[in-house]
């Protein structure tokens, strides 16, 4: 996974789409499935991570992507 200048993971558009669909399916996201991690996506992402007891960072890290893929 590519990282930005601060060392945070940068998710691919495909990964963001996957997560947005999972968040929508979980009832946490009502925004567009567009592959852009905007404010609504990030709010829903934090709620999902809390609910699923995933790490508390704000990013689309490997743990999150693997969790969403396994749950799909």
KOLGU-4560 file (N, C-alpha, C; in nm, 3 decimals, padded with zeros to 5 digits):
<recs>
<n_xx: 00.085 n_yy: -00.117 n_zz: 00.000 ca_xx: 00.000 ca_yy: 00.000 ca_zz: 00.000 c_xx: 00.089 c_yy: 00.123 c_zz: 00.000 mol: A seq: 1 type: UNK>
<n_xx: 00.057 n_yy: 00.218 n_zz: -00.082 ca_xx: 00.131 ca_yy: 00.343 ca_zz: -00.091 c_xx: 00.105 c_yy: 00.427 c_zz: 00.033 mol: A seq: 2 type: UNK>
<n_xx: 00.203 n_yy: 00.509 n_zz: 00.071 ca_xx: 00.189 ca_yy: 00.595 ca_zz: 00.188 c_xx: 00.211 c_yy: 00.741 c_zz: 00.149 mol: A seq: 3 type: UNK>
<n_xx: 00.144 n_yy: 00.831 n_zz: 00.223 ca_xx: 00.163 ca_yy: 00.974 ca_zz: 00.196 c_xx: 00.287 c_yy: 01.025 c_zz: 00.268 mol: A seq: 4 type: UNK>
<n_xx: 00.311 n_yy: 01.153 n_zz: 00.261 ca_xx: 00.432 ca_yy: 01.212 ca_zz: 00.319 c_xx: 00.438 c_yy: 01.200 c_zz: 00.472 mol: A seq: 5 type: UNK>
<n_xx: 00.326 n_yy: 01.173 n_zz: 00.538 ca_xx: 00.324 ca_yy: 01.155 ca_zz: 00.683 c_xx: 00.331 c_yy: 01.007 c_zz: 00.721 mol: A seq: 6 type: UNK>
<n_xx: 00.336 n_yy: 00.920 n_zz: 00.623 ca_xx: 00.346 ca_yy: 00.778 ca_zz: 00.650 c_xx: 00.212 c_yy: 00.706 c_zz: 00.659 mol: A seq: 7 type: UNK>
<n_xx: 00.102 n_yy: 00.778 n_zz: 00.637 ca_xx: -00.030 ca_yy: 00.716 ca_zz: 00.642 c_xx: -00.059 c_yy: 00.643 c_zz: 00.512 mol: A seq: 8 type: UNK>
<n_xx: -00.130 n_yy: 00.531 n_zz: 00.520 ca_xx: -00.162 ca_yy: 00.457 ca_zz: 00.398 c_xx: -00.255 c_yy: 00.537 c_zz: 00.307 mol: A seq: 9 type: UNK>
<n_xx: -00.231 n_yy: 00.525 n_zz: 00.177 ca_xx: -00.319 ca_yy: 00.585 ca_zz: 00.077 c_xx: -00.392 c_yy: 00.470 c_zz: 00.010 mol: A seq: 10 type: UNK>
<n_xx: -00.521 n_yy: 00.469 n_zz: 00.023 ca_xx: -00.601 ca_yy: 00.361 ca_zz: -00.034 c_xx: -00.624 c_yy: 00.385 c_zz: -00.183 mol: A seq: 11 type: UNK>
<n_xx: -00.634 n_yy: 00.277 n_zz: -00.255 ca_xx: -00.668 ca_yy: 00.288 ca_zz: -00.397 c_xx: -00.816 c_yy: 00.322 c_zz: -00.409 mol: A seq: 12 type: UNK>
<n_xx: -00.853 n_yy: 00.371 n_zz: -00.526 ca_xx: -00.994 ca_yy: 00.402 ca_zz: -00.551 c_xx: -01.079 c_yy: 00.277 c_zz: -00.533 mol: A seq: 13 type: UNK>
<n_xx: -01.029 n_yy: 00.164 n_zz: -00.577 ca_xx: -01.104 ca_yy: 00.038 ca_zz: -00.564 c_xx: -01.126 c_yy: 00.004 c_zz: -00.416 mol: A seq: 14 type: UNK>
<n_xx: -01.026 n_yy: 00.026 n_zz: -00.333 ca_xx: -01.042 ca_yy: -00.001 ca_zz: -00.189 c_xx: -01.142 c_yy: 00.094 c_zz: -00.126 mol: A seq: 15 type: UNK>
<n_xx: -01.138 n_yy: 00.221 n_zz: -00.165 ca_xx: -01.234 ca_yy: 00.318 ca_zz: -00.110 c_xx: -01.376 c_yy: 00.279 c_zz: -00.153 mol: A seq: 16 type: UNK>
<n_xx: -01.393 n_yy: 00.239 n_zz: -00.279 ca_xx: -01.525 ca_yy: 00.194 ca_zz: -00.325 c_xx: -01.574 c_yy: 00.075 c_zz: -00.243 mol: A seq: 17 type: UNK>
<n_xx: -01.486 n_yy: -00.021 n_zz: -00.220 ca_xx: -01.520 ca_yy: -00.139 ca_zz: -00.141 c_xx: -01.565 c_yy: -00.099 c_zz: -00.001 mol: A seq: 18 type: UNK>
<n_xx: -01.490 n_yy: -00.011 n_zz: 00.062 ca_xx: -01.523 ca_yy: 00.032 ca_zz: 00.198 c_xx: -01.652 c_yy: 00.112 c_zz: 00.199 mol: A seq: 19 type: UNK>
<n_xx: -01.670 n_yy: 00.201 n_zz: 00.103 ca_xx: -01.795 ca_yy: 00.277 ca_zz: 00.098 c_xx: -01.916 c_yy: 00.185 c_zz: 00.084 mol: A seq: 20 type: UNK>
<n_xx: -01.905 n_yy: 00.084 n_zz: 00.002 ca_xx: -02.016 ca_yy: -00.012 ca_zz: -00.013 c_xx: -02.041 c_yy: -00.085 c_zz: 00.118 mol: A seq: 21 type: UNK>
<n_xx: -01.935 n_yy: -00.126 n_zz: 00.187 ca_xx: -01.950 ca_yy: -00.195 ca_zz: 00.314 c_xx: -02.012 c_yy: -00.103 c_zz: 00.419 mol: A seq: 22 type: UNK>
<n_xx: -01.970 n_yy: 00.022 n_zz: 00.421 ca_xx: -02.026 ca_yy: 00.118 ca_zz: 00.516 c_xx: -02.174 c_yy: 00.143 c_zz: 00.489 mol: A seq: 23 type: UNK>
<n_xx: -02.208 n_yy: 00.151 n_zz: 00.362 ca_xx: -02.348 ca_yy: 00.170 ca_zz: 00.324 c_xx: -02.431 c_yy: 00.048 c_zz: 00.365 mol: A seq: 24 type: UNK>
<n_xx: -02.378 n_yy: -00.070 n_zz: 00.337 ca_xx: -02.447 ca_yy: -00.193 ca_zz: 00.374 c_xx: -02.466 c_yy: -00.203 c_zz: 00.526 mol: A seq: 25 type: UNK>
<n_xx: -02.369 n_yy: -00.151 n_zz: 00.601 ca_xx: -02.376 ca_yy: -00.154 ca_zz: 00.748 c_xx: -02.469 c_yy: -00.045 c_zz: 00.803 mol: A seq: 26 type: UNK>
<n_xx: -02.523 n_yy: 00.039 n_zz: 00.714 ca_xx: -02.614 ca_yy: 00.144 ca_zz: 00.758 c_xx: -02.544 c_yy: 00.266 c_zz: 00.817 mol: A seq: 27 type: UNK>
<n_xx: -02.417 n_yy: 00.280 n_zz: 00.789 ca_xx: -02.340 ca_yy: 00.390 ca_zz: 00.847 c_xx: -02.310 c_yy: 00.503 c_zz: 00.747 mol: A seq: 28 type: UNK>
<n_xx: -02.337 n_yy: 00.479 n_zz: 00.619 ca_xx: -02.299 ca_yy: 00.575 ca_zz: 00.515 c_xx: -02.412 c_yy: 00.588 c_zz: 00.415 mol: A seq: 29 type: UNK>
<n_xx: -02.452 n_yy: 00.714 n_zz: 00.389 ca_xx: -02.558 ca_yy: 00.736 ca_zz: 00.292 c_xx: -02.512 c_yy: 00.825 c_zz: 00.176 mol: A seq: 30 type: UNK>
<n_xx: -02.381 n_yy: 00.839 n_zz: 00.163 ca_xx: -02.326 ca_yy: 00.922 ca_zz: 00.056 c_xx: -02.307 c_yy: 00.842 c_zz: -00.071 mol: A seq: 31 type: UNK>
<n_xx: -02.250 n_yy: 00.907 n_zz: -00.170 ca_xx: -02.227 ca_yy: 00.841 ca_zz: -00.299 c_xx: -02.115 c_yy: 00.738 c_zz: -00.290 mol: A seq: 32 type: UNK>
<n_xx: -02.129 n_yy: 00.632 n_zz: -00.367 ca_xx: -02.023 ca_yy: 00.532 ca_zz: -00.381 c_xx: -01.940 c_yy: 00.580 c_zz: -00.500 mol: A seq: 33 type: UNK>
<n_xx: -01.839 n_yy: 00.661 n_zz: -00.468 ca_xx: -01.763 ca_yy: 00.728 ca_zz: -00.574 c_xx: -01.611 c_yy: 00.710 c_zz: -00.564 mol: A seq: 34 type: UNK>
<n_xx: -01.566 n_yy: 00.639 n_zz: -00.462 ca_xx: -01.422 ca_yy: 00.617 ca_zz: -00.448 c_xx: -01.345 c_yy: 00.734 c_zz: -00.391 mol: A seq: 35 type: UNK>
<n_xx: -01.416 n_yy: 00.836 n_zz: -00.347 ca_xx: -01.352 ca_yy: 00.955 ca_zz: -00.289 c_xx: -01.377 c_yy: 00.954 c_zz: -00.139 mol: A seq: 36 type: UNK>
<n_xx: -01.272 n_yy: 00.949 n_zz: -00.057 ca_xx: -01.290 ca_yy: 00.944 ca_zz: 00.087 c_xx: -01.316 c_yy: 01.082 c_zz: 00.146 mol: A seq: 37 type: UNK>
<n_xx: -01.436 n_yy: 01.133 n_zz: 00.125 ca_xx: -01.474 ca_yy: 01.264 ca_zz: 00.176 c_xx: -01.516 c_yy: 01.259 c_zz: 00.322 mol: A seq: 38 type: UNK>
<n_xx: -01.569 n_yy: 01.369 n_zz: 00.369 ca_xx: -01.604 ca_yy: 01.384 ca_zz: 00.511 c_xx: -01.705 c_yy: 01.278 c_zz: 00.557 mol: A seq: 39 type: UNK>
<n_xx: -01.810 n_yy: 01.254 n_zz: 00.479 ca_xx: -01.910 ca_yy: 01.154 ca_zz: 00.521 c_xx: -01.851 c_yy: 01.014 c_zz: 00.525 mol: A seq: 40 type: UNK>
<n_xx: -01.764 n_yy: 00.984 n_zz: 00.431 ca_xx: -01.697 ca_yy: 00.853 ca_zz: 00.432 c_xx: -01.613 c_yy: 00.838 c_zz: 00.558 mol: A seq: 41 type: UNK>
<n_xx: -01.540 n_yy: 00.942 n_zz: 00.593 ca_xx: -01.451 ca_yy: 00.933 ca_zz: 00.709 c_xx: -01.528 c_yy: 00.924 c_zz: 00.841 mol: A seq: 42 type: UNK>
<n_xx: -01.640 n_yy: 00.994 n_zz: 00.853 ca_xx: -01.724 ca_yy: 00.983 ca_zz: 00.973 c_xx: -01.777 c_yy: 00.841 c_zz: 00.986 mol: A seq: 43 type: UNK>
<n_xx: -01.827 n_yy: 00.787 n_zz: 00.876 ca_xx: -01.878 ca_yy: 00.650 ca_zz: 00.877 c_xx: -01.767 c_yy: 00.550 c_zz: 00.904 mol: A seq: 44 type: UNK>
<n_xx: -01.650 n_yy: 00.576 n_zz: 00.851 ca_xx: -01.535 ca_yy: 00.487 ca_zz: 00.872 c_xx: -01.499 c_yy: 00.480 c_zz: 01.020 mol: A seq: 45 type: UNK>
<n_xx: -01.495 n_yy: 00.594 n_zz: 01.087 ca_xx: -01.464 ca_yy: 00.595 ca_zz: 01.231 c_xx: -01.569 c_yy: 00.518 c_zz: 01.310 mol: A seq: 46 type: UNK>
<n_xx: -01.697 n_yy: 00.536 n_zz: 01.275 ca_xx: -01.804 ca_yy: 00.463 ca_zz: 01.344 c_xx: -01.791 c_yy: 00.313 c_zz: 01.321 mol: A seq: 47 type: UNK>
<n_xx: -01.759 n_yy: 00.275 n_zz: 01.200 ca_xx: -01.741 ca_yy: 00.133 ca_zz: 01.167 c_xx: -01.626 c_yy: 00.073 c_zz: 01.246 mol: A seq: 48 type: UNK>
<n_xx: -01.516 n_yy: 00.144 n_zz: 01.252 ca_xx: -01.399 ca_yy: 00.094 ca_zz: 01.326 c_xx: -01.430 c_yy: 00.078 c_zz: 01.474 mol: A seq: 49 type: UNK>
<n_xx: -01.504 n_yy: 00.173 n_zz: 01.530 ca_xx: -01.544 ca_yy: 00.160 ca_zz: 01.672 c_xx: -01.631 c_yy: 00.037 c_zz: 01.690 mol: A seq: 50 type: UNK>
<n_xx: -01.729 n_yy: 00.021 n_zz: 01.603 ca_xx: -01.823 ca_yy: -00.090 ca_zz: 01.614 c_xx: -01.754 c_yy: -00.225 c_zz: 01.598 mol: A seq: 51 type: UNK>
<n_xx: -01.656 n_yy: -00.232 n_zz: 01.511 ca_xx: -01.588 ca_yy: -00.358 ca_zz: 01.481 c_xx: -01.460 c_yy: -00.377 c_zz: 01.563 mol: A seq: 52 type: UNK>
<n_xx: -01.434 n_yy: -00.285 n_zz: 01.657 ca_xx: -01.314 ca_yy: -00.291 ca_zz: 01.741 c_xx: -01.185 c_yy: -00.297 c_zz: 01.660 mol: A seq: 53 type: UNK>
<n_xx: -01.178 n_yy: -00.214 n_zz: 01.558 ca_xx: -01.057 ca_yy: -00.202 ca_zz: 01.477 c_xx: -00.976 c_yy: -00.084 c_zz: 01.528 mol: A seq: 54 type: UNK>
<n_xx: -00.852 n_yy: -00.078 n_zz: 01.487 ca_xx: -00.763 ca_yy: 00.031 ca_zz: 01.531 c_xx: -00.828 c_yy: 00.166 c_zz: 01.508 mol: A seq: 55 type: UNK>
<n_xx: -00.799 n_yy: 00.258 n_zz: 01.597 ca_xx: -00.865 ca_yy: 00.387 ca_zz: 01.597 c_xx: -00.812 c_yy: 00.492 c_zz: 01.502 mol: A seq: 56 type: UNK>
<n_xx: -00.716 n_yy: 00.459 n_zz: 01.415 ca_xx: -00.668 ca_yy: 00.562 ca_zz: 01.324 c_xx: -00.775 c_yy: 00.596 c_zz: 01.222 mol: A seq: 57 type: UNK>
<n_xx: -00.756 n_yy: 00.704 n_zz: 01.151 ca_xx: -00.856 ca_yy: 00.751 ca_zz: 01.054 c_xx: -00.834 c_yy: 00.696 c_zz: 00.914 mol: A seq: 58 type: UNK>
<n_xx: -00.731 n_yy: 00.617 n_zz: 00.894 ca_xx: -00.695 ca_yy: 00.577 ca_zz: 00.759 c_xx: -00.759 c_yy: 00.450 c_zz: 00.709 mol: A seq: 59 type: UNK>
<n_xx: -00.733 n_yy: 00.425 n_zz: 00.583 ca_xx: -00.775 ca_yy: 00.303 ca_zz: 00.515 c_xx: -00.659 c_yy: 00.205 c_zz: 00.518 mol: A seq: 60 type: UNK>
<n_xx: -00.619 n_yy: 00.165 n_zz: 00.636 ca_xx: -00.505 ca_yy: 00.076 ca_zz: 00.650 c_xx: -00.536 c_yy: -00.067 c_zz: 00.609 mol: A seq: 61 type: UNK>
<n_xx: -00.430 n_yy: -00.145 n_zz: 00.606 ca_xx: -00.440 ca_yy: -00.285 ca_zz: 00.563 c_xx: -00.539 c_yy: -00.364 c_zz: 00.649 mol: A seq: 62 type: UNK>
<n_xx: -00.539 n_yy: -00.340 n_zz: 00.781 ca_xx: -00.629 ca_yy: -00.412 ca_zz: 00.870 c_xx: -00.775 c_yy: -00.388 c_zz: 00.832 mol: A seq: 63 type: UNK>
<n_xx: -00.811 n_yy: -00.263 n_zz: 00.804 ca_xx: -00.947 ca_yy: -00.231 ca_zz: 00.764 c_xx: -00.985 c_yy: -00.298 c_zz: 00.633 mol: A seq: 64 type: UNK>
<n_xx: -00.899 n_yy: -00.284 n_zz: 00.534 ca_xx: -00.929 ca_yy: -00.341 ca_zz: 00.401 c_xx: -00.946 c_yy: -00.493 c_zz: 00.411 mol: A seq: 65 type: UNK>
<n_xx: -00.857 n_yy: -00.557 n_zz: 00.484 ca_xx: -00.868 ca_yy: -00.704 ca_zz: 00.500 c_xx: -00.995 c_yy: -00.741 c_zz: 00.575 mol: A seq: 66 type: UNK>
<n_xx: -01.031 n_yy: -00.664 n_zz: 00.675 ca_xx: -01.155 ca_yy: -00.691 ca_zz: 00.751 c_xx: -01.277 c_yy: -00.680 c_zz: 00.660 mol: A seq: 67 type: UNK>
<n_xx: -01.282 n_yy: -00.573 n_zz: 00.581 ca_xx: -01.397 ca_yy: -00.551 ca_zz: 00.493 c_xx: -01.404 c_yy: -00.661 c_zz: 00.388 mol: A seq: 68 type: UNK>
<n_xx: -01.290 n_yy: -00.699 n_zz: 00.331 ca_xx: -01.291 ca_yy: -00.807 ca_zz: 00.231 c_xx: -01.339 c_yy: -00.937 c_zz: 00.293 mol: A seq: 69 type: UNK>
<n_xx: -01.295 n_yy: -00.968 n_zz: 00.414 ca_xx: -01.336 ca_yy: -01.093 ca_zz: 00.480 c_xx: -01.484 c_yy: -01.092 c_zz: 00.512 mol: A seq: 70 type: UNK>
<n_xx: -01.539 n_yy: -00.975 n_zz: 00.543 ca_xx: -01.679 ca_yy: -00.966 ca_zz: 00.579 c_xx: -01.771 c_yy: -00.965 c_zz: 00.456 mol: A seq: 71 type: UNK>
<n_xx: -01.714 n_yy: -00.941 n_zz: 00.339 ca_xx: -01.796 ca_yy: -00.932 ca_zz: 00.216 c_xx: -01.840 c_yy: -01.068 c_zz: 00.167 mol: A seq: 72 type: UNK>
</recs>
